[in-house]
Amino acid sequence: MRVSGLLSVAAVALVALAGCQPQGPDPLPPVGEKLVAQQRLDCEKRGGRYGPGGASGALFCFTTPRDAGKSCSRASDCSTACLARSRSCAPIEPLVGCQDILTDDGARMTQCIE
């Protein structure tokens, strides 16, 4: 009787532990075309446009900054970059290519993002 009681307890314990076994490895993050599709979807959910930019043709999520086109005289006036020629905040982010921008102290410099 005592042995059968122990067997019952052991059987219940094994069934309970079986529920604790991992179901398999964690899924790996997407790569290749699946990664590009996920990045495109994430970009579009944020209101951006996903596509190639710069000389390399690398893929970017292009968004319109909240202060696009606002007048500026230094970098800190904008959430992105203050364009030197127009003295306005950049109309798109990221600002790919080479652009003349104004620094935090209002000095003109060329910034290149490829």
Buried (B, 14 or more C-beta within 10 A) or exposed (E): EEEEEEEEEEEEEEEEEEEEEEEEEEEEEEEEEEEEEEBBEEBEEEEBEBEEBBEEEEBBBBBBBEBBEBEBEBBEBBEBBBBBEEBBBBEBBBBBEEBEBBBEEBEEEEBEBE
